[in-house]
């Protein structure tokens, strides 16, 4: 059986992103999303999730953008001088190597992020990471421990399958340099966390069999999604995506994913794509289904 999880990252980022994710679920192939506990539009994200029975909702663990959920005094090694998260996975990895990142503080913060989502009345289907931060050495083990603590049955393993990356890259590339750079990052993640699936299995936490979407982040094409559907292997695959509407709040944030969110929304709600997925007998599921089948 070919199963496909289409996960829309960044629920709670802005109201425009929330609206786009909701539309991609109701009128497209999105089956799952992940909620930023510290997102500026968190409350709207919770409302969106409640308005979408059947949409799987995970926690988008974050150490890169915005304010912490835990008391600032308890997570000082994670913050800049302004009291907010700062830096992508590369800088976090460097700080981890230099001993400047407290793993205990990471656990405190992520525990608070998960608890905030749960306190909002949402039962998370899975954990994943903003900018794949949960895949960094030492941090993946924390995410697994928290999944067990909060009885969350699944976790994203962001190790991109080369064959699926090739399929998804079909179509005109608007920014080939960006795709190449992100492809290098995807390969780097493979090296950093090559034992992740085995660690998750040992911990009793379910994963998808395959994952893709890193190299094409912000560069998704209709042709690529079509080829991915035709190339889907047996088992469960997760396609990561970032649909949304570009509102004024999004324009003021540091994310480079601006116009691309609306492009992705159009692709994910395309009638031809929906019909193709159905005609190929692909079952659209979320992570809750993966955990139940384990």
N, C-alpha and C positions, 0 to 999 in steps of 0.2 A: 504493500500500500504506500502511496506517495502522499505524505502529509506536508502542509506548508503553514508555518507561522509567519504572518506578516506583521512585524512589530514596529509601531510608530513611536520613536523616542521623543522625549522632551514635553510630555503632557505637563502643564503647569508653568511652562516658560512664559508665554503671553496668552492673552485671550484669543488672538488670531490663530495661534498654534493650536489651542484647545479646539476651536471651531473647525479647523481643517482636519484634525484627527477624528473628530466626531463624524464629519462628513465622509471621510475615507472609510470609516467603519460602516455607516448606514448605507452608503451608496457605492462602496468599492470592495477591495479585497483585504483591507486591514482587519486583523482579528485580535490584535493585542497592542497594548501600549505600555509605557513605563513612565511613572509619575515622579517629578522632581519635588521632593518634600520641601525644599527651600526656594522653589520657583516663585516669581513675583505674582503669578496667576494660579497659585496652588489651589485656592478656594474654588476658582472657576474650573480647574481641572477635576476636582472632586465632584463638582456638580455635573460636569460632562460625563464622568464615569458612571455616576448614578443614573444618568439619562440614557445609558447604553447597556442594558442587560445583555449579557453574552459577550461583552468585550472584556478580554483578559486584561488585568491591570497589575503590573509589577512595580517595583521600586527602582528608580534610576539613581543609584548611589553616586554621590557627587563629592568631589574634593577640589573642583576647578573653578566654579563660578558661584558668586553670591555669598550670602551670609551663612554662618553655621546654624544648625538647629540646637545643638547642645550649648550650654553656657560657654561664652567665649573663654573664660578663665580656665576651662577644663580642656580646651583644644588649641592652645596657643601655637603649637608647632605647625598647625595646618593653615595658619592665617598670616596675612600680610599686615603692614602697619595700620591699615584702615580697618582691620578686624574682619576681613572677608577672605574667602578662598582666592588663591591666585596661582595660575600656572597649570599647564597641561600635563599629560602623563610623562613627558620627557623630563620636565623640571622636577616632578615628584619622584621619578626614578633616580635622578641625580641626588636629590635630598635624602632619599632612602639609603643610597649607597654611602653617603657621607655621614649617616647617622643623625641627620637633622629632622627626620620625620618619625614621630612617635607612633608606633603601631597600636599602643594602648589608646591613644587619642583618636586614631582612625576608628577603632572599634567603638569608642564612646560616641563619636559623631554619627557613624552609620547606624548604630543601635537607635539613636534618637530620631534619625530620618525614617527608619522603618516604623518606629513607634508612632510617629506623627501621622503616617499614612494609615496605620491601623486604627488610631484614635479617631480618624475621620470616617470610620465605618467601612473601610475597604479591606478585604482579605486579599493580600497580594498573591498572585499566581507564581511570581518568580522574582529574582533579583538580576539586575544588570548594572552596567556602570556608564556614567556620563564620560564620554571620551575613552571608554573601555578601561577606566582607572582600576576597576576591580580585578583586572587581569595581571596587575603588577605583582612581582614576587613578594610573598608575605601577605599581600592584601587579599588575594584570592582565598587563602585559608581563613582569613577573617570573615569574608563574605559567606563562606560555607558554614562557619561556626554560627553566624547570625541567622542563616537560613534554618539551621536546626533549632536554634533557640526560639525563633518565631514561627516554627512549623510551616515554613515556606518550602514547597516541594521541588522547586526547579531553579536553575540558574543558567544564565547565558554563558556559553563558552565561545568567546569572540576569536576563534581560530578559523580564518576564512579558507574554505576549500578552493584550491587552485582552479579546478575545472569549473566551478560555479562562478568564480571571479571572472574567468575568461568568457563564460556565457553572458554574464551580466554586463560586460564591457562592450557588447555588441551595440553598434549605432555610432552616430557622429559624436565625437568628444569635443565639448565646448572648451574645456581647459585640460588638455592632455597632460600638462605638467603636474596639475593637481592630482589627477588620477594616478600618475606614476609615483608621486610622493606618498600618496595614501596606500598604494600597493606595497611600497617599501615598509611602511608602518605595519601593514597587515602581516608581512613576512617576519618583521621584528617581534610582533606579538606571538607568533608561532614558536619562535625560539625561546621567548621569555616564559611561556606558559604551556610548553608542549605536553606536560603531564596533567593538565587541568581536568580533562575528562576522567582520567583515572582517579584523581583526588576526589572529584565529585561523586563518582561511583562508590568509592570507599566510605564516603560520608553519608551515603544513602540519599543523595540529592540528584534529581533527574536532570538531563540535558537534552538538547536536540542533537541529532546525529551529525548535522552539517549546519554551517553558518555562512552567510555572505552579506556584503553590503559595505564593507569598509572602504575598499578602493573606489567605489562609486558614490561615496557620501557626497551629496550635493551635485552629483553628475549623473543621476539616474536617467535612462532613456527608455522610451516605450519599447524599442527594438530589443534592448537588453532584458527587460522584464519578460518579454515574449520568448526570447531564447532561453532564459532561465527556466520558464515553465516547461518548455519542450525538453530541457536537459535535466530536469529534476530527478534525482536518484530515488530508489526505494528507501523508505524510512522517513524521518522527520527533518526538514530543513527550516531554518529561520532566515528570513530576509529582513534585514534592518532597513528602516526608511525614516524620512523626516518630512512628512507632509505638514502643511499649515498655510495660513494666510499671512501675508506681510503687512502687519499693522505698524502704527507709529511706535509702539512699545518695542517691537522686534527691531526696528531700525535703530533704536537707541542702544541696543545691546551689542556686545562684542562679537557675537556669532557671525561667521561669514555666510551661514546658511540663511539667505534672505529670499531673493526671487526663486531660488531652487525649490523652496518649500511648496510654492504654488504649482510649479512644474510637476513635482512629484504627486501632488494631489490630483492633478489632471490625469496622470498616468495610472494611478492606483484606482481611479474611478472610471477609467475608460471602459466602455461597454465591450469593446473587442477583447480587451484583456480579461475581463470577467467571464466572457463567453468561452475564451480559450482555456482558462483554468477549469471551468466546468466540463468542457468537452474532453479534456485530458484525464478526467476522473480524479483530479487532485482534491484531496480533502483539506479544507481550510480549518485550522484548529488554533487553539492558544496553549500556553504553557500549562494551564490547569489540566488539560487533557493528557499531556505528557506525564505529569506527576501521577495522575490516576492510573495510567497504564503500567507504571513501574512495578 
